[in-house]
Amino acid sequence: MHDIHGRCHCGNLELRLQSETAPADFPVRACQCSFCRKHGVRAVADPAGLVDITVHDADKLVRYQFGHKAAEFFVCANCGVYIAAVMDDGERTYATLIVNSFDDHESFTGGPEPVSYLGEDEAGRRQRRRDNWTPTTVTLD
């Protein structure tokens, strides 16, 4: 089991990914939406893994949404770092994680593979995320 840690620049938002997949073996994606392109995003997810996102100061968490508003983009208001896109789905939460927020981001050597989801409707987008994103817990300290 790999225990992969990350955080925003100031440490207000932290990630802990538990996965059987080694960082070098993750498929890395580069979403082509305007938000992700402006951030130069490289993202990973593991539907068989688990990620815990810890927010130390909830007042400094920006939950940005656009488009279908089917996910929230977690950005630290203090340092400006985007760490994950998170989707609540009933009693479950899923996330795709931003590679550059991991402490050892250099070990994610795959891709990135450009991907575009512009043709998806909201139902299709939610299903893709349920199938492919990482089950997530969000803890507010």
Backbone as a printed PyTorch tensor [residue, N CA C, xyz], in Angstrom:
tensor([[[  0.8540,  -1.1860,   0.0000],
         [  0.0000,   0.0000,   0.0000],
         [  0.8960,   1.2450,   0.0000]],

        [[  0.6010,   2.1630,  -0.8930],
         [  1.3340,   3.4250,  -0.9680],
         [  0.5540,   4.4850,  -0.2080]],

        [[  1.2490,   5.2360,   0.6140],
         [  0.6730,   6.3170,   1.4090],
         [  1.2800,   7.6040,   0.8650]],

        [[  0.5090,   8.3530,   0.0820],
         [  1.0280,   9.4840,  -0.6700],
         [  0.4530,  10.7730,  -0.0760]],

        [[  1.3290,  11.6630,   0.3450],
         [  0.9130,  12.8870,   1.0180],
         [  1.1070,  14.1060,   0.1260]],

        [[  0.2880,  15.1230,   0.3920],
         [  0.4230,  16.3810,  -0.3120],
         [ -0.2630,  17.4860,   0.4500]],

        [[ -0.1170,  18.6920,  -0.0660],
         [ -0.7380,  19.8450,   0.5860],
         [ -0.6440,  21.0570,  -0.3290]],

        [[ -1.4080,  22.0730,   0.0250],
         [ -1.2370,  23.3540,  -0.6520],
         [  0.0680,  23.9730,  -0.1490]],

        [[  0.4550,  25.1060,  -0.6700],
         [  1.7360,  25.7140,  -0.3180],
         [  1.8320,  26.0770,   1.1610]],

        [[  0.7590,  26.6070,   1.7470],
         [  0.8030,  27.0400,   3.1460],
         [  0.4260,  25.9250,   4.1290]],

        [[ -0.0710,  24.7880,   3.6290],
         [ -0.4240,  23.6660,   4.4970],
         [ -1.8400,  23.6770,   5.0310]],

        [[ -2.6490,  24.6440,   4.6290],
         [ -4.0350,  24.6780,   5.0980],
         [ -4.8500,  23.4990,   4.5680]],

        [[ -4.5850,  23.0790,   3.3430],
         [ -5.2800,  21.9500,   2.7290],
         [ -4.2850,  20.8080,   2.5770]],

        [[ -4.6270,  19.6530,   3.1390],
         [ -3.7300,  18.5060,   3.0600],
         [ -4.4290,  17.3240,   2.4090]],

        [[ -3.6300,  16.4750,   1.7480],
         [ -4.1210,  15.2540,   1.1040],
         [ -3.3600,  14.0580,   1.6640]],

        [[ -4.0700,  12.9540,   1.8000],
         [ -3.4160,  11.6750,   2.0880],
         [ -4.1060,  10.6280,   1.2210]],

        [[ -3.4050,  10.1690,   0.1920],
         [ -3.9260,   9.1640,  -0.7370],
         [ -3.3570,   7.8030,  -0.3610]],

        [[ -4.2360,   6.8420,  -0.1720],
         [ -3.8280,   5.4550,   0.0460],
         [ -4.2130,   4.6860,  -1.2010]],

        [[ -3.2040,   4.0360,  -1.8070],
         [ -3.4230,   3.3750,  -3.0880],
         [ -2.4740,   2.1930,  -3.2430]],

        [[ -2.9400,   1.1720,  -3.9350],
         [ -2.0680,   0.0500,  -4.3070],
         [ -1.1960,   0.4210,  -5.5050]],

        [[ -1.5320,   1.5090,  -6.1780],
         [ -0.8020,   1.9510,  -7.3650],
         [  0.3680,   2.8400,  -6.9600]],

        [[  1.5360,   2.5250,  -7.4770],
         [  2.7100,   3.3600,  -7.2470],
         [  2.5780,   4.6540,  -8.0540]],

        [[  3.0940,   5.7700,  -7.5460],
         [  2.9680,   7.0320,  -8.2800],
         [  3.3860,   6.9460,  -9.7480]],

        [[  4.4670,   6.2550, -10.0590],
         [  4.9440,   6.1610, -11.4500],
         [  3.9820,   5.3900, -12.3470]],

        [[  3.0840,   4.6080, -11.7510],
         [  2.1560,   3.7810, -12.5320],
         [  0.7890,   4.4320, -12.7390]],

        [[  0.5570,   5.5930, -12.1550],
         [ -0.7240,   6.2800, -12.3370],
         [ -0.8320,   6.8470, -13.7450]],

        [[ -1.9830,   6.6720, -14.3900],
         [ -2.2130,   7.4370, -15.6180],
         [ -2.4680,   8.9010, -15.2250]],

        [[ -1.7170,   9.7970, -15.7900],
         [ -1.8440,  11.2190, -15.4780],
         [ -2.6220,  11.8800, -16.6070]],

        [[ -3.6390,  12.6670, -16.2270],
         [ -4.5030,  13.3190, -17.2060],
         [ -4.2950,  14.8380, -17.1730]],

        [[ -4.5030,  15.4590, -18.3110],
         [ -4.4730,  16.9170, -18.4320],
         [ -5.8240,  17.3370, -18.9940]],

        [[ -6.7440,  17.6640, -18.0980],
         [ -8.0750,  18.1130, -18.5180],
         [ -7.9150,  19.3630, -19.3760]],

        [[ -8.7230,  19.4500, -20.4230],
         [ -8.6130,  20.5600, -21.3570],
         [ -9.6210,  21.6790, -21.1050]],

        [[-10.3570,  21.6200, -19.9800],
         [-11.2810,  22.7220, -19.6850],
         [-10.4800,  23.9870, -19.3790]],

        [[-11.1140,  25.1240, -19.4830],
         [-10.4040,  26.3910, -19.3150],
         [ -9.8310,  26.5490, -17.9070]],

        [[-10.5340,  26.0910, -16.8810],
         [-10.0220,  26.2060, -15.5080],
         [ -8.7350,  25.4030, -15.3510]],

        [[ -8.7710,  24.1540, -15.7710],
         [ -7.5870,  23.2860, -15.6220],
         [ -6.4190,  23.7710, -16.4770]],

        [[ -6.6970,  24.2540, -17.6910],
         [ -5.6230,  24.7570, -18.5450],
         [ -4.9630,  25.9710, -17.9100]],

        [[ -5.7390,  26.8550, -17.2990],
         [ -5.1640,  28.0360, -16.6630],
         [ -4.2840,  27.6660, -15.4740]],

        [[ -4.5460,  26.4890, -14.8770],
         [ -3.7480,  26.0170, -13.7430],
         [ -2.6480,  25.0380, -14.1590]],

        [[ -2.5890,  24.6630, -15.4280],
         [ -1.5900,  23.6980, -15.8720],
         [ -1.7370,  22.3610, -15.1640]],

        [[ -2.9710,  21.9230, -15.0070],
         [ -3.2790,  20.7550, -14.1900],
         [ -2.7960,  19.4430, -14.7970]],

        [[ -2.2180,  18.6280, -13.9300],
         [ -1.9730,  17.2050, -14.1600],
         [ -2.7070,  16.5240, -13.0240]],

        [[ -3.6330,  15.6110, -13.3380],
         [ -4.4980,  15.0310, -12.3090],
         [ -4.4450,  13.5090, -12.3450]],

        [[ -4.6860,  12.9180, -11.1650],
         [ -4.7530,  11.4690, -11.0290],
         [ -5.9340,  11.1080, -10.1470]],

        [[ -6.3950,   9.8750, -10.3160],
         [ -7.4570,   9.3400,  -9.4610],
         [ -7.2950,   7.8290,  -9.4070]],

        [[ -7.8070,   7.2310,  -8.3350],
         [ -7.7570,   5.7830,  -8.1530],
         [ -9.0750,   5.3280,  -7.5510]],

        [[ -9.9690,   4.7420,  -8.3580],
         [-11.2600,   4.3050,  -7.8300],
         [-11.1380,   3.2010,  -6.7780]],

        [[ -9.9820,   2.5170,  -6.7120],
         [ -9.7640,   1.4820,  -5.6980],
         [ -9.0300,   2.0290,  -4.4790]],

        [[ -8.6470,   3.2940,  -4.5060],
         [ -7.9130,   3.9090,  -3.4100],
         [ -8.8430,   4.6720,  -2.4790]],

        [[ -8.2430,   5.4630,  -1.6280],
         [ -8.9830,   6.3170,  -0.6950],
         [ -8.1470,   7.5550,  -0.4380]],

        [[ -8.7830,   8.7240,  -0.4800],
         [ -8.0750,   9.9580,  -0.1530],
         [ -8.8130,  10.6710,   0.9740]],

        [[ -8.0360,  11.2040,   1.8970],
         [ -8.5870,  12.0690,   2.9350],
         [ -8.0410,  13.4680,   2.6790]],

        [[ -8.9620,  14.4140,   2.5590],
         [ -8.5900,  15.8140,   2.4150],
         [ -8.8830,  16.4680,   3.7590]],

        [[ -7.8590,  17.0680,   4.3560],
         [ -8.0230,  17.7570,   5.6340],
         [ -7.9350,  19.2580,   5.3930]],

        [[ -8.9270,  19.9740,   5.9010],
         [ -8.9810,  21.4300,   5.7950],
         [ -8.7740,  21.9810,   7.2000]],

        [[ -7.6740,  22.6720,   7.4170],
         [ -7.3700,  23.1830,   8.7550],
         [ -8.1390,  24.4560,   9.0820]],

        [[ -8.3300,  25.3340,   8.1290],
         [ -9.0980,  26.5640,   8.3350],
         [-10.1340,  26.6540,   7.2140]],

        [[-11.3660,  26.2450,   7.5350],
         [-12.4290,  26.1940,   6.5220],
         [-12.7230,  27.5670,   5.9260]],

        [[-12.4470,  28.6380,   6.6600],
         [-12.6680,  29.9820,   6.1290],
         [-11.7100,  30.3080,   4.9820]],

        [[-10.6350,  29.5150,   4.8560],
         [ -9.6570,  29.7490,   3.7900],
         [ -9.7320,  28.6800,   2.7020]],

        [[-10.8630,  27.9860,   2.6290],
         [-11.1200,  27.0300,   1.5490],
         [-12.0880,  27.6550,   0.5620]],

        [[-11.6510,  27.7920,  -0.6800],
         [-12.5250,  28.2570,  -1.7530],
         [-13.0420,  27.0120,  -2.4600]],

        [[-14.3610,  26.9140,  -2.5910],
         [-15.0090,  25.8080,  -3.3090],
         [-15.5790,  26.3890,  -4.6010]],

        [[-14.7370,  26.4920,  -5.6030],
         [-15.1170,  27.1150,  -6.8660],
         [-15.8970,  26.1290,  -7.7300]],

        [[-16.9350,  26.6210,  -8.4050],
         [-17.7220,  25.8080,  -9.3300],
         [-17.9640,  26.5840, -10.6130]],

        [[-18.1490,  25.8390, -11.7090],
         [-18.5600,  26.4430, -12.9750],
         [-19.2320,  25.3620, -13.8080]],

        [[-19.7220,  25.7110, -14.9800],
         [-20.3450,  24.7400, -15.8830],
         [-21.5530,  24.0660, -15.2480]],

        [[-21.5320,  22.7220, -15.2200],
         [-22.6430,  21.9570, -14.6410],
         [-22.7200,  22.0870, -13.1210]],

        [[-21.7030,  22.6120, -12.5000],
         [-21.6080,  22.7340, -11.0370],
         [-21.7470,  21.3810, -10.3610]],

        [[-21.2280,  20.3460, -11.0190],
         [-21.3010,  18.9840, -10.4960],
         [-20.0920,  18.6420,  -9.6290]],

        [[-19.1200,  19.5540,  -9.5310],
         [-17.9490,  19.3470,  -8.6820],
         [-17.5200,  20.6920,  -8.1160]],

        [[-16.7550,  20.6090,  -7.0360],
         [-16.1670,  21.7960,  -6.4320],
         [-14.6510,  21.6860,  -6.5790]],

        [[-14.0330,  22.7690,  -6.9860],
         [-12.5870,  22.8230,  -7.1290],
         [-12.0450,  23.4110,  -5.8390]],

        [[-11.2940,  22.6180,  -5.0770],
         [-10.7650,  23.0440,  -3.7850],
         [ -9.4930,  23.8620,  -4.0060]],

        [[ -9.5690,  25.1370,  -3.6520],
         [ -8.4620,  26.0670,  -3.8020],
         [ -8.2300,  26.7340,  -2.4510]],

        [[ -6.9840,  26.8520,  -2.0400],
         [ -6.6700,  27.5360,  -0.7940],
         [ -6.7310,  29.0430,  -1.0160]],

        [[ -7.5570,  29.7220,  -0.2200],
         [ -7.6650,  31.1780,  -0.3390],
         [ -6.4220,  31.8800,   0.1950]],

        [[ -5.6500,  31.1930,   1.0030],
         [ -4.4520,  31.7990,   1.5850],
         [ -3.2870,  31.8130,   0.5890]],

        [[ -3.0060,  30.6550,  -0.0320],
         [ -1.8280,  30.5740,  -0.9170],
         [ -2.1820,  30.3920,  -2.3940]],

        [[ -3.4560,  30.1240,  -2.7060],
         [ -3.9060,  30.0480,  -4.0910],
         [ -3.7370,  28.7160,  -4.7820]],

        [[ -3.3020,  27.6750,  -4.0840],
         [ -3.0460,  26.3850,  -4.7130],
         [ -4.3440,  25.5790,  -4.8450]],

        [[ -4.5390,  25.0220,  -6.0390],
         [ -5.6660,  24.1420,  -6.3780],
         [ -5.2030,  22.7110,  -6.1230]],

        [[ -5.8880,  21.9730,  -5.2000],
         [ -5.4270,  20.6320,  -4.8340],
         [ -6.2850,  19.4940,  -5.3570]],

        [[ -7.5930,  19.7390,  -5.6160],
         [ -8.4760,  18.6360,  -6.0060],
         [ -9.7940,  19.1750,  -6.5260]],

        [[-10.4430,  18.3580,  -7.3700],
         [-11.8430,  18.5770,  -7.7200],
         [-12.6190,  17.5130,  -6.9600]],

        [[-13.6860,  17.9190,  -6.2950],
         [-14.4300,  17.0480,  -5.3840],
         [-15.8970,  17.0410,  -5.7810]],

        [[-16.4850,  15.8360,  -5.8230],
         [-17.9100,  15.6950,  -6.1330],
         [-18.6040,  14.9400,  -5.0090]],

        [[-19.5980,  15.5920,  -4.4050],
         [-20.4750,  14.9050,  -3.4570],
         [-21.5490,  14.2030,  -4.2640]],

        [[-21.8350,  12.9580,  -3.8950],
         [-22.8140,  12.1550,  -4.6180],
         [-23.6260,  11.3570,  -3.6030]],

        [[-24.6360,  12.0080,  -3.0270],
         [-25.4100,  11.3450,  -1.9890],
         [-24.5530,  11.1760,  -0.7470]],

        [[-24.3740,   9.9400,  -0.3410],
         [-23.5890,   9.6700,   0.8620],
         [-22.1120,   9.4350,   0.5600]],

        [[-21.7020,   9.5140,  -0.6900],
         [-20.3000,   9.2890,  -1.0700],
         [-19.7200,  10.5650,  -1.6530]],

        [[-18.4240,  10.6730,  -1.5470],
         [-17.6840,  11.8020,  -2.1020],
         [-16.5270,  11.2290,  -2.9040]],

        [[-16.2280,  11.8650,  -4.0260],
         [-15.1640,  11.4160,  -4.9250],
         [-14.2830,  12.6080,  -5.2790]],

        [[-13.0160,  12.3240,  -5.6110],
         [-12.1210,  13.4150,  -6.0020],
         [-11.1330,  12.9580,  -7.0610]],

        [[-10.6910,  13.9180,  -7.8420],
         [ -9.5140,  13.7650,  -8.6850],
         [ -8.4860,  14.7200,  -8.1070]],

        [[ -7.2460,  14.2890,  -8.0520],
         [ -6.2210,  14.9750,  -7.2790],
         [ -5.1860,  15.6170,  -8.1800]],

        [[ -4.7440,  16.7860,  -7.8010],
         [ -3.8010,  17.5410,  -8.6040],
         [ -2.3780,  17.1110,  -8.2370]],

        [[ -1.6850,  16.5500,  -9.2230],
         [ -0.3590,  15.9620,  -9.0050],
         [  0.6000,  16.9440,  -8.3370]],

        [[  0.5990,  18.1990,  -8.7620],
         [  1.5700,  19.1510,  -8.2170],
         [  1.3560,  19.4550,  -6.7440]],

        [[  0.2310,  19.0530,  -6.1710],
         [  0.0200,  19.2630,  -4.7440],
         [  0.6420,  18.1520,  -3.8940]],

        [[  1.0830,  17.0620,  -4.5220],
         [  1.7370,  15.9880,  -3.7630],
         [  3.1630,  16.3770,  -3.4110]],

        [[  3.6090,  15.9750,  -2.2230],
         [  4.9680,  16.2820,  -1.7820],
         [  5.9990,  15.7390,  -2.7640]],

        [[  5.7730,  14.5300,  -3.2670],
         [  6.7130,  13.8850,  -4.1880],
         [  6.1100,  13.8550,  -5.5980]],

        [[  5.7050,  15.0190,  -6.0860],
         [  5.0050,  15.0900,  -7.3730],
         [  5.8730,  14.6310,  -8.5380]],

        [[  7.1940,  14.6960,  -8.3870],
         [  8.0870,  14.2580,  -9.4680],
         [  7.9700,  12.7660,  -9.7430]],

        [[  7.4710,  11.9810,  -8.7660],
         [  7.3800,  10.5290,  -8.9440],
         [  6.2010,  10.1180,  -9.8340]],

        [[  5.3100,  11.0600, -10.1400],
         [  4.2040,  10.7910, -11.0680],
         [  4.7190,  11.0910, -12.4700]],

        [[  5.2510,  10.0760, -13.1210],
         [  5.9750,  10.2770, -14.3760],
         [  5.1430,  10.0040, -15.6260]],

        [[  3.9230,   9.5190, -15.4590],
         [  3.0890,   9.2200, -16.6180],
         [  2.5410,  10.4660, -17.2670]],

        [[  2.2970,  10.3650, -18.5860],
         [  1.5730,  11.3890, -19.3440],
         [  2.2190,  12.7580, -19.2970]],

        [[  1.4030,  13.7770, -19.2350],
         [ -0.0420,  13.7220, -19.0830],
         [ -0.7730,  13.5000, -20.4090]],

        [[ -1.8720,  12.7780, -20.3300],
         [ -2.7270,  12.5000, -21.4710],
         [ -3.8250,  13.5660, -21.5340]],

        [[ -3.8940,  14.3640, -22.6120],
         [ -4.9640,  15.3650, -22.7190],
         [ -6.3380,  14.6830, -22.7890]],

        [[ -7.2830,  15.1980, -22.0050],
         [ -8.6540,  14.6790, -22.0150],
         [ -9.6290,  15.8450, -22.0610]],

        [[-10.7530,  15.6350, -22.7490],
         [-11.7860,  16.6590, -22.8250],
         [-13.1320,  16.0200, -22.5140]],

        [[-13.8890,  16.6910, -21.6900],
         [-15.2070,  16.1970, -21.2740],
         [-16.3220,  17.1460, -21.7130]],

        [[-16.0500,  17.9830, -22.6920],
         [-16.9930,  19.0230, -23.0920],
         [-18.3240,  18.4860, -23.5890]],

        [[-18.3690,  17.2980, -24.1820],
         [-19.6160,  16.7680, -24.7150],
         [-20.4930,  16.0470, -23.7000]],

        [[-20.0390,  15.9300, -22.4610],
         [-20.8050,  15.1880, -21.4560],
         [-21.9520,  16.0090, -20.8950]],

        [[-23.0790,  15.3510, -20.6660],
         [-24.1320,  15.9910, -19.9010],
         [-23.8500,  15.7360, -18.4200]],

        [[-24.6240,  16.3390, -17.5400],
         [-24.3440,  16.2170, -16.1040],
         [-24.4300,  14.7730, -15.6170]],

        [[-25.4270,  14.0150, -16.0630],
         [-25.5730,  12.6190, -15.6300],
         [-24.3710,  11.7820, -16.0660]],

        [[-23.9340,  11.9620, -17.2920],
         [-22.7710,  11.2300, -17.7850],
         [-21.4960,  11.6100, -17.0540]],

        [[-21.3700,  12.8830, -16.7610],
         [-20.1930,  13.3710, -16.0360],
         [-20.1520,  12.7830, -14.6250]],

        [[-21.2850,  12.7890, -13.9480],
         [-21.3380,  12.2220, -12.5960],
         [-21.0150,  10.7210, -12.6180]],

        [[-21.5300,   9.9990, -13.6040],
         [-21.2680,   8.5600, -13.6720],
         [-19.7830,   8.2920, -13.9300]],

        [[-19.1790,   9.0480, -14.8330],
         [-17.7430,   8.8840, -15.1010],
         [-16.9390,   9.1200, -13.8320]],

        [[-17.3130,  10.1250, -13.0840],
         [-16.5900,  10.4130, -11.8410],
         [-16.7940,   9.3100, -10.8070]],

        [[-18.0110,   8.8030, -10.6760],
         [-18.2480,   7.6830,  -9.7380],
         [-17.3820,   6.4860, -10.1170]],

        [[-17.2460,   6.2420, -11.4130],
         [-16.4930,   5.0830, -11.8970],
         [-14.9760,   5.2630, -11.8050]],

        [[-14.4900,   6.4970, -11.9270],
         [-13.0520,   6.7180, -12.1080],
         [-12.3510,   7.5400, -11.0320]],

        [[-13.0830,   8.3340, -10.2830],
         [-12.4450,   9.1750,  -9.2800],
         [-12.2190,   8.4000,  -7.9850]],

        [[-11.4610,   8.9690,  -7.0830],
         [-11.0730,   8.3310,  -5.8270],
         [-12.1150,   8.5930,  -4.7460]],

        [[-12.5940,   7.5390,  -4.0660],
         [-13.4590,   7.7560,  -2.9010],
         [-12.7310,   8.6610,  -1.8990]],

        [[-13.4950,   9.5890,  -1.3220],
         [-12.8720,  10.6900,  -0.5660],
         [-13.6060,  10.9690,   0.7320]],

        [[-12.8390,  11.3350,   1.7400],
         [-13.3940,  11.9380,   2.9460],
         [-12.8110,  13.3430,   3.0430]],

        [[-13.6340,  14.2630,   3.4940],
         [-13.1820,  15.6400,   3.7280],
         [-13.3460,  15.8960,   5.2060]],

        [[-12.2430,  16.2430,   5.8590],
         [-12.2300,  16.5030,   7.2940],
         [-11.9670,  17.9790,   7.5240]],

        [[-12.8730,  18.6180,   8.2500],
         [-12.6730,  20.0340,   8.6340],
         [-12.1260,  20.0320,  10.0500]],

        [[-10.8830,  20.5260,  10.2070],
         [-10.2530,  20.5800,  11.5340],
         [-10.9260,  21.5960,  12.4150]]])
